[in-house]
Amino acid sequence: MSGVEEDPVEVDPVRNVDPVQNSEPSGAAGPVGALGLDELDLGPALEAVLMVVDEPATEEHLARVLQRPRRAVALALRELSEEYTRQGRGFDLRLVAGGWRFYSRAAYADAVESFVLDGQQARLTQAALETLAVVAYRQPVSRSRVSAVRGVNCDGVMRTLLQRGLVEETGTEPETGAILYRTTNYFLERMGLRGLDELPELAPFLPEAEAVEGDSREGVLSFDVDDSGDDSQTDH
């Protein structure tokens, strides 16, 4: 061997650590996203889900997706709603149309309207509101019967209500085969109602069905425009 003395090799204690020995034990806590659904805090979990719903979510649906008892979900929803009210938050959690959803609080309606509309009005016409009222109180009802109640042809207005999702088809009339219409859950949501039983008591002021039966046969044009072109009694 040579008489030249070799320098000792320095060992880097960091680089030479066994990666297996340095790893976390398999039972160590992982990130929050790794928790099971039944391990999440129920209140924040409900808030997160309700932030992305596009229609009111039922207690049964929320209980199923969060894997919790329905009673626990119902209690947590009511506690959240009461908490938001106590804190005077700008939003509210309400039970509407059979489900829960976030809404802006009525006290701040002017601020919301200013932001959303920004000077533009997107309201239903008077004719559309009247037609919608007839459907709401007479449902299920055919177009011709709605027209008979209002005294004008409502075909165009009914198409508008269908397009806006406020009414929908619900079968046919046995005697005439006419398509019947009813209001939707979206109608309840927009009106802030839990169900049709919360509608104001206006039905007694509408004519009885028998009074308009003669004009309600589908296929009979009861509101023809005369040859003079006068369409003053037809809604557009």
C-alpha positions in Angstrom: 0.0 0.0 0.0 1.1 3.6 -0.6 2.3 5.6 2.3 0.0 8.5 1.2 -2.6 9.1 3.9 -6.1 9.4 2.5 -8.5 12.0 3.8 -11.4 10.6 5.8 -14.7 10.6 4.0 -17.3 12.9 5.7 -20.8 11.5 6.0 -23.7 13.9 5.5 -26.1 13.0 8.2 -29.0 14.5 6.2 -28.4 12.9 2.8 -27.7 9.5 4.2 -30.9 9.2 6.2 -32.9 6.1 5.1 -36.0 7.5 3.3 -38.0 4.7 4.6 -37.1 5.4 8.2 -37.7 9.1 7.7 -41.3 8.7 6.4 -44.3 9.4 8.5 -46.0 6.4 10.1 -48.9 5.1 8.1 -51.3 6.0 10.8 -50.3 9.7 10.9 -53.1 12.3 10.3 -53.5 13.3 6.7 -54.9 16.5 5.2 -58.5 17.6 6.0 -59.7 16.4 2.6 -58.8 12.9 3.6 -61.4 12.8 6.3 -64.4 10.6 5.8 -67.8 12.3 5.2 -69.0 11.1 8.6 -65.9 12.7 10.3 -66.5 16.2 9.0 -68.0 18.9 11.2 -71.7 18.8 10.1 -72.3 22.6 10.2 -69.5 23.6 7.9 -70.2 20.6 5.6 -73.8 21.7 5.2 -72.6 25.3 4.4 -70.2 24.1 1.8 -72.9 21.9 0.0 -75.6 24.6 0.2 -73.2 27.1 -1.4 -73.3 25.2 -4.7 -76.9 24.0 -4.9 -79.0 25.5 -7.7 -82.3 24.6 -6.1 -83.5 24.0 -2.5 -81.9 20.8 -1.1 -84.1 18.5 1.0 -83.0 17.3 4.4 -83.2 13.7 3.1 -80.8 14.5 0.2 -78.4 16.3 2.5 -78.4 13.5 5.0 -77.7 10.9 2.3 -74.8 12.8 0.7 -73.2 13.6 4.0 -73.9 10.1 5.5 -75.6 11.5 8.6 -79.0 10.9 10.2 -81.8 13.1 8.9 -82.7 14.3 12.4 -79.1 15.5 13.0 -79.1 17.3 9.6 -82.5 19.0 10.3 -81.3 20.2 13.7 -78.0 21.5 12.3 -79.8 23.4 9.5 -82.1 25.1 12.0 -79.2 26.0 14.3 -77.3 27.5 11.3 -80.4 29.5 10.3 -80.9 30.8 13.9 -77.1 31.7 14.2 -77.2 33.7 11.0 -80.2 35.6 12.3 -78.6 36.4 15.6 -75.5 37.6 13.9 -77.5 39.8 11.6 -75.8 38.4 8.5 -76.6 39.6 5.0 -77.8 36.2 4.0 -80.3 33.8 5.4 -80.8 30.0 5.4 -84.5 29.2 4.7 -86.8 26.2 4.3 -88.6 26.9 1.0 -90.4 24.6 -1.5 -89.5 21.6 0.7 -85.7 22.2 0.8 -83.0 24.5 2.3 -81.1 27.2 0.4 -79.2 30.4 1.1 -81.0 33.7 0.3 -80.1 37.3 0.7 -81.8 38.8 3.7 -84.8 41.0 2.9 -83.3 44.0 4.8 -80.6 44.2 2.0 -82.9 43.7 -0.9 -82.2 47.2 -2.3 -78.4 46.5 -2.4 -79.0 43.2 -4.2 -81.4 44.7 -6.6 -79.0 47.5 -7.5 -76.2 45.0 -8.2 -78.3 42.4 -10.1 -80.5 44.6 -12.2 -78.0 47.5 -12.5 -80.8 49.8 -13.8 -82.5 47.1 -15.9 -85.9 45.7 -15.1 -86.6 42.0 -15.8 -90.1 41.7 -14.3 -93.1 39.8 -15.5 -95.7 41.8 -17.3 -99.1 42.4 -15.8 -100.6 39.9 -18.2 -98.1 37.3 -17.2 -98.7 37.8 -13.5 -102.5 37.5 -14.0 -102.0 34.3 -16.0 -99.6 32.9 -13.4 -102.2 33.6 -10.7 -104.9 31.7 -12.5 -102.6 28.7 -13.0 -101.6 28.8 -9.4 -105.2 28.8 -8.0 -106.8 26.6 -10.7 -104.1 24.0 -11.3 -104.0 21.7 -13.0 -105.6 23.8 -15.8 -105.6 24.0 -19.6 -104.6 27.0 -21.6 -108.2 27.5 -22.9 -109.6 27.5 -19.4 -107.0 30.1 -18.3 -108.0 32.2 -21.3 -111.6 31.9 -20.4 -110.9 33.1 -16.9 -108.9 36.1 -18.0 -111.1 36.9 -21.0 -108.2 37.1 -23.5 -106.0 34.6 -25.4 -103.1 33.5 -23.1 -101.1 31.3 -25.5 -98.2 33.7 -25.8 -98.1 34.4 -22.1 -98.2 30.7 -21.2 -95.2 30.1 -23.5 -93.3 32.8 -21.6 -94.1 31.2 -18.2 -93.0 27.8 -19.6 -89.7 29.3 -20.8 -89.1 30.9 -17.4 -89.7 27.6 -15.6 -92.7 29.0 -13.6 -95.2 26.5 -15.0 -94.9 23.0 -16.5 -97.1 20.4 -18.3 -98.8 17.9 -16.0 -100.9 15.4 -18.1 -104.0 16.0 -20.1 -107.7 16.7 -19.4 -109.7 13.4 -19.7 -112.7 15.0 -21.4 -111.0 17.1 -24.1 -107.4 15.8 -24.2 -106.2 19.3 -23.5 -102.7 19.7 -22.0 -102.9 20.7 -18.3 -100.4 23.0 -16.6 -99.3 23.5 -13.0 -96.8 25.7 -11.2 -93.3 24.4 -10.5 -91.0 24.2 -7.4 -89.2 27.2 -9.0 -92.4 29.2 -8.7 -92.6 28.3 -5.0 -89.0 29.3 -4.5 -89.4 32.6 -6.2 -92.5 33.3 -4.2 -90.8 32.3 -0.9 -93.5 29.6 -0.2 -93.1 26.2 1.4 -96.1 24.9 -0.5 -99.3 25.9 -2.4 -101.2 25.9 0.9 -99.4 29.1 1.7 -100.8 31.0 -1.2 -102.9 34.0 -0.2 -106.7 33.4 0.0 -107.6 34.7 -3.5 -109.2 31.7 -5.0 -112.8 32.6 -3.9 -112.6 35.7 -6.1 -112.0 33.7 -9.3 -115.0 32.4 -11.3 -115.9 28.8 -10.6 -114.8 26.2 -13.2 -118.5 25.6 -14.3 -118.9 29.2 -15.2 -116.2 29.0 -17.9 -116.7 25.4 -18.9 -118.5 26.4 -22.1 -115.5 28.4 -23.3 -112.8 26.0 -22.2 -112.9 23.3 -24.8 -109.5 22.8 -26.4 -109.5 23.4 -30.1 -112.4 25.9 -30.1 -111.1 29.3 -31.0 -113.1 31.5 -28.5 -110.9 34.6 -29.1 -110.6 34.9 -32.8 -109.3 38.2 -34.2 -111.9 39.7 -36.5 -111.3 40.7 -40.1 -110.8 44.3 -39.0 -107.4 43.3 -37.5 -108.5 44.5 -34.0 -106.4 42.4 -31.6 -106.8 44.7 -28.6 -108.1 41.7 -26.5 -105.0 39.5 -27.2 -102.0 39.5 -24.9 -98.6 39.6 -26.5 
